[in-house]
C-alpha cells in the first residue's frame, strides 16, 4: 500500500529554521544545494544560525561574506567550498575524529534542523540518504526537524540509508544533478608510481580502506591482477568499479560483512552513483560503526591508504593544514590507521609525492609552525613516496630520519641530512 505524502515549497519548509538554531547540512555528493540557495533568501530575517557539516560539494552560497550575520559555519571538515571562509575568520573548524561525530550529535551538539537530499519515496514510504550516510544518519536520528530535498537523481543505496517520509517535517521536490569529482583524471606519473609500489605491498585477500585523493585511485588502477580483495572504507570512488567487474574485489575473505563493500559515503562521477544505485553488494553504514577501530581490526589484512600534506623526519603526519592555513580536517585517517595497525596482517600506509606540483618538499625537518598533527609518530607505520617505502614503526628517531631521507626527493636529501646532523648528530 502506497504511503501518502505531500511536497511543500522551499520557503514554507525552511520557515521552521529560526535564529540561534543549529542546522546540519548533509554533505559530499548529497549536499542539498537548492535548499541552501533558498535558505539564503531568509538571511535578512535570521541571526546566528549555526551550520554544521563535514565535506560539502558545490557552491553552498551561505559561506559568502554578506551572510555572516545570519549564518555561521561551524564545520567538522574544511572542504574547498568553505576553505576561504574558514581561513578568513568568517567560519570555524572543529577538529574531531569522524567516528566521534555521531556521539557529538547525541550528547553535545543537538541538531535543531537537518537538511538532507534524498531519493523519491518507494511504495512503502522510504527515501534513501543516497551516497552520503556517514554522519547524516545520526543527524537525522537526533534532529528535532528534518527537511528533505527529494531528487530523482539521488541513488537508492542499501544499509543505514533509509528514512521514512513520516520522519520528515517537510519534503521539497527539486531535481538537479549531483556534484561529481573525477579523481582518475587528476592522476599524474608520480601518483601512478606510488600506486604500483603500494599495490606490491597488498596481499591477496586484503581488506582495503582508501582515503580521499588521486593516490588511492592510482593504487586501485594497479590492483588488476590481485585476488579476493575486500573493501571496508569511510569513502569510495570510481576506482573500485573496474575491480568489481573483474572480480578482483569480491569481499569473500572479509570476516565482517563478507560479500559486501562497506562504506560511509561515495564521491565520484555519475558512473559511480549509477553503479551503487540499488546495488546489494554495497552497504552504506553509520560512520560511528564504519570507522570504529574495533570493528575495522576484525577484518584480516586491513590496508589503510591515506595521504598527507607533509611528514617530518620523526614521522609526524600533517594531513589537515598548511601551517596555520586550515586545508581539510582530521576525518577518518586516525580511525583507519589505528584499525589497520590492530588488524591481523594489517598495514597502515601514509602515501604522498615527495614534492608538491610547485616543487615544495613534503618530507621536512620540522612541520610548519601551527601545522596540525593528524597521525602521531606513535601511530605511523609505513610512508610511501614515488622513491620507495619506509617502515617506521618501532624505530628510533635517528632510524626514522634515515629511512625517510631515503624516500625523499633526491634534491632534498642533502638538506635533510644536514638537519639530521644538527638534531641527532648523525650523517
C-alpha positions in Angstrom: 0.0 0.0 0.0 1.4 3.3 -1.0 2.1 5.8 1.8 0.6 9.3 1.1 2.9 12.2 1.1 2.9 15.9 0.0 5.6 18.3 -1.1 6.0 21.8 0.1 7.5 24.9 -1.5 11.1 25.5 -0.2 10.1 28.8 1.5 7.4 27.1 3.6 9.6 24.2 4.5 12.5 26.3 5.6 10.4 28.6 7.7 10.9 26.2 10.6 14.5 27.4 10.9 14.8 30.2 13.5 17.6 32.5 14.7 20.0 30.6 17.0 19.2 27.2 15.6 21.9 24.6 14.8 21.3 23.3 11.3 23.0 20.1 10.0 23.7 20.0 6.3 24.2 16.7 4.6 27.5 16.6 2.6 29.5 15.2 -0.3 27.5 14.5 -3.4 24.3 14.8 -1.3 24.8 18.4 -0.4 21.2 19.9 -0.7 22.3 22.9 -2.8 18.8 24.0 -3.7 17.7 24.2 -0.1 20.8 26.2 0.8 20.2 28.7 -2.0 16.6 29.1 -0.9 17.7 29.4 2.8 20.0 32.3 1.7 16.8 34.3 0.8 15.9 34.3 4.5 19.1 36.0 5.6 17.5 39.4 6.3 15.3 37.9 9.0 17.7 35.5 10.7 20.7 35.8 13.1 23.3 33.4 14.3 22.0 30.3 12.6 24.8 27.7 13.0 25.5 25.5 10.0 27.5 22.3 10.7 28.7 19.6 8.3 31.7 17.7 7.1 32.7 17.8 3.4 30.3 19.8 1.2 30.4 19.9 -2.6 29.5 22.8 -4.9 28.7 26.4 -4.2 26.8 26.4 -0.9 26.1 30.2 -1.2 25.9 30.7 2.6 29.7 30.9 3.0 29.8 34.4 1.3 30.6 37.4 3.5 27.1 39.0 3.0 25.5 36.2 5.0 27.9 36.4 8.0 25.4 37.9 10.4 22.6 35.5 9.6 24.6 32.2 9.2 27.8 31.0 11.0 29.6 27.9 9.6 31.0 25.6 12.3 32.3 22.7 10.2 34.0 19.5 11.2 36.0 19.2 7.9 37.2 22.0 5.7 36.3 21.3 2.1 37.1 23.5 -0.9 33.6 25.1 -0.7 34.3 26.7 2.7 38.1 26.9 2.9 38.2 30.6 2.1 35.6 31.4 4.8 37.4 29.4 7.4 40.8 31.0 6.7 39.4 34.5 6.6 37.9 34.0 10.0 34.2 34.0 8.9 33.8 30.4 9.7 35.0 27.9 12.3 36.5 24.4 12.3 36.1 21.7 14.9 38.9 19.1 15.0 37.3 15.8 15.6 37.7 12.1 14.5 35.0 11.3 12.0 33.9 8.3 14.1 33.2 10.6 17.1 30.8 13.0 15.3 27.6 10.9 15.9 28.4 11.0 19.6 28.7 14.7 19.5 25.2 14.9 18.0 23.8 12.6 20.6 25.4 14.2 23.7 26.7 17.7 23.0 25.6 19.3 19.7 21.9 18.9 19.5 20.7 19.4 15.9 17.6 21.6 15.6 17.1 21.1 11.9 18.7 18.7 9.4 18.8 19.5 5.7 19.2 16.4 3.6 18.8 15.4 0.0 17.1 12.0 -0.6 15.7 9.7 -3.3 12.0 9.7 -4.0 9.9 7.6 -1.7 9.3 4.0 -2.6 5.9 2.3 -2.3 6.4 1.8 1.4 7.3 5.5 2.0 11.0 5.1 2.4 13.6 7.5 1.0 17.3 6.9 0.8 20.1 9.2 2.0 21.9 8.2 -1.2 25.7 8.2 -1.3 26.3 10.1 2.0 25.1 8.1 5.0 28.2 8.8 7.1 27.2 11.3 9.8 23.9 12.1 8.2 22.3 9.0 9.7 23.0 10.2 13.2 22.0 13.8 12.4 18.6 12.5 11.1 18.2 10.2 14.1 18.7 13.1 16.6 17.4 16.2 14.8 14.1 17.9 16.0 13.1 18.8 12.4 14.2 17.2 9.1 13.7 19.0 5.8 14.3 16.7 2.8 15.1 17.8 -0.7 13.7 15.0 -2.9 15.7 14.5 -6.0 15.2 11.7 -8.5 19.0 11.8 -9.3 19.8 10.5 -5.8 20.8 6.8 -5.9 18.9 4.4 -3.7 21.5 2.8 -1.5 21.4 -0.2 0.9 22.4 -0.3 4.5 21.6 2.5 7.0 20.3 4.9 4.4 16.6 4.6 4.6 14.4 7.2 6.2 10.6 7.0 6.2 8.6 10.0 5.0 6.8 10.3 8.3 10.2 11.3 9.9 10.4 14.4 7.7 9.0 17.7 8.9 8.6 18.6 5.3 9.6 17.5 1.8 10.6 19.7 -1.1 10.8 18.3 -4.6 13.7 19.7 -6.7 15.6 17.9 -9.5 19.3 18.7 -10.1 22.5 16.9 -11.0 24.6 15.6 -8.1 28.1 17.1 -7.8 30.8 15.0 -9.5 34.6 14.5 -8.9 36.8 12.6 -11.3 39.9 11.7 -9.2 41.2 9.4 -12.0 41.6 12.3 -14.4 44.0 14.1 -12.0 46.4 11.2 -11.5 50.0 12.0 -12.6 53.1 9.8 -13.1 54.3 10.2 -9.5 50.9 9.1 -8.2 50.9 6.1 -10.6 54.4 5.1 -9.4 53.2 5.3 -5.8 50.1 3.3 -6.7 52.3 0.5 -8.1 54.6 0.5 -5.0 51.6 0.2 -2.7 49.9 -2.5 -4.8 53.1 -4.6 -4.4 52.5 -4.3 -0.6 48.9 -5.6 -0.8 48.4 -9.3 -0.4 45.5 -11.2 -1.9 42.6 -11.4 0.5 43.3 -8.0 2.0 40.6 -5.5 3.1 41.1 -2.0 1.7 40.4 1.5 3.0 41.1 4.3 0.6 41.2 7.9 1.7 40.3 10.9 -0.5 42.5 11.9 -3.4 44.4 10.8 -6.5 46.8 8.3 -4.8 44.1 5.9 -3.6 42.7 5.9 -7.2 46.2 5.2 -8.5 46.5 2.2 -6.1 43.2 0.8 -7.4 44.5 1.1 -11.0 47.4 -1.1 -10.1 45.4 -4.0 -8.5 44.0 -5.6 -11.6 45.9 -8.9 -11.0 45.1 -9.3 -7.3 42.5 -11.7 -6.0 39.7 -11.7 -3.4 40.1 -8.2 -2.1 37.6 -6.7 0.2 36.6 -3.1 1.0 35.7 -1.6 4.3 36.2 2.2 3.9 34.9 5.5 5.0 34.6 6.6 1.4 34.9 5.1 -2.1 35.2 6.5 -5.6 35.1 5.3 -9.3 38.3 3.4 -9.0 36.6 0.4 -7.4 34.2 -0.2 -10.3 36.6 -1.9 -12.7 37.9 -4.1 -9.9 34.4 -5.2 -9.0 33.7 -6.0 -12.6 36.9 -8.1 -12.9 36.1 -9.9 -9.6 39.3 -8.6 -8.0 37.1 -7.0 -5.3 34.5 -9.6 -4.1 34.8 -9.3 -0.3 34.9 -13.1 0.0 37.7 -13.1 2.7 36.2 -10.5 5.0 35.1 -11.5 8.5 32.8 -8.5 9.0 30.1 -8.1 6.3 31.5 -10.8 3.9 30.5 -10.4 0.3 29.6 -6.7 0.9 31.5 -3.5 0.3 31.1 -1.4 3.4 31.4 2.4 3.1 30.1 5.6 4.7 29.9 7.7 1.6 30.9 7.8 -2.1 32.2 10.6 -4.1 32.9 10.3 -7.9 31.2 10.6 -11.2 27.7 9.7 -12.3 29.1 6.3 -13.3 29.7 5.6 -9.6 26.3 6.9 -8.5 24.6 4.7 -11.1 26.8 1.7 -10.1 25.8 1.8 -6.4 22.1 2.5 -7.1 20.1 -0.4 -5.7 23.2 -2.5 -5.7 23.0 -5.0 -2.8 26.8 -5.6 -2.9 27.3 -2.1 -1.3 26.1 -1.1 2.2 26.3 2.5 3.3 26.5 2.5 7.1 26.6 5.0 10.0 30.1 6.3 10.3 30.5 5.5 14.1 30.3 1.9 13.0 32.3 2.0 9.8 35.1 4.0 11.4 35.3 2.2 14.7 38.8 0.8 15.0 37.5 -2.1 17.0 35.3 -3.0 14.0 38.0 -2.3 11.4 40.5 -4.6 13.1 38.2 -7.6 12.9 38.8 -7.9 9.2 42.1 -9.6 8.1 45.0 -7.8 6.4 43.4 -4.3 6.5 45.4 -2.0 4.3 44.6 1.7 5.1 45.8 4.1 2.4 45.8 7.8 3.4 47.5 10.9 2.2 49.4 13.7 3.9 50.4 17.3 3.3 53.8 16.8 4.9 55.7 14.4 7.1 58.6 15.4 9.4 61.7 13.3 9.8 60.4 11.8 13.1 57.2 10.5 11.5 54.7 13.2 12.5 52.0 13.4 9.8 50.3 16.7 9.0 47.3 16.0 6.8 44.8 18.8 7.5 46.7 22.1 7.3 49.4 24.1 5.6 51.0 25.8 8.6 48.1 27.8 10.1 46.1 27.6 6.9 43.3 25.1 7.5 43.1 22.9 4.4 40.9 19.9 5.3 40.3 18.1 8.6 41.1 15.0 10.7 38.4 13.0 9.0 38.8 9.2 9.4 42.6 8.9 8.9 43.4 8.0 12.5 40.4 5.7 12.8 41.7 3.6 10.0 45.4 4.0 10.7 44.7 2.5 14.2 42.3 -0.1 13.0 44.7 -1.3 10.3 47.5 -1.5 12.8 45.4 -3.7 15.1 44.2 -5.9 12.2 45.9 -9.3 11.8 48.4 -8.7 9.0 47.3 -5.1 8.6 49.3 -2.2 7.0 48.6 1.4 7.8 50.1 3.5 5.0 50.7 7.2 4.5 51.3 8.0 0.9 52.4 11.3 -0.6 54.5 12.6 -3.5 58.0 13.7 -2.4 57.2 17.2 -3.7 54.1 19.3 -4.5 53.3 20.3 -8.0 55.1 23.6 -7.2 58.3 21.8 -6.2 57.9 22.2 -2.4 59.3 19.3 -0.4 56.9 17.3 1.6 59.3 15.3 3.8 60.6 18.0 6.1 62.9 18.5 9.1 60.1 20.2 11.0 56.4 20.6 10.4 55.4 24.2 9.6 54.6 26.4 12.6 50.9 25.8 13.7 50.6 22.7 11.4 48.2 20.1 12.8 49.4 16.6 13.6 46.7 14.1 12.4 48.6 10.9 12.7 51.2 10.9 15.5 54.6 9.4 15.3 53.4 6.7 17.7 50.8 5.5 15.2 52.9 5.7 12.0 53.9 2.5 10.2 54.5 2.9 6.5 55.3 6.0 4.5 55.4 5.7 0.7 56.6 8.2 -1.9 57.4 7.6 -5.6 61.0 6.8 -4.4 60.0 3.9 -2.2 58.6 2.9 1.2 59.8 3.5 4.7 58.8 1.4 7.6 59.0 3.4 10.8 57.1 1.5 13.5 59.3 0.5 16.4 62.3 2.5 15.1 64.0 5.3 17.0 64.2 8.9 15.8 67.5 8.5 14.1 66.4 5.4 12.2 63.2 7.0 11.2 65.0 10.1 9.8 67.4 7.8 7.8 64.5 5.8 6.3 62.5 8.9 5.4 65.5 10.6 3.8 65.9 7.6 1.5 62.5 8.1 0.0 62.6 11.9 -0.1 63.2 13.7 -3.4 66.9 13.4 -4.3 67.4 17.1 -4.4 66.1 17.4 -0.8 68.2 14.7 0.7 71.3 16.9 1.4 69.2 19.5 3.2 67.5 16.7 5.3 70.8 15.1 6.1 72.2 18.4 7.4 69.0 18.9 9.5 69.5 15.3 10.9 73.1 16.1 11.8 72.1 19.2 13.7 69.3 17.5 15.5 70.5 13.9 16.0 74.3 14.2 15.5 74.2 11.7 12.6 75.0 12.0 8.9 
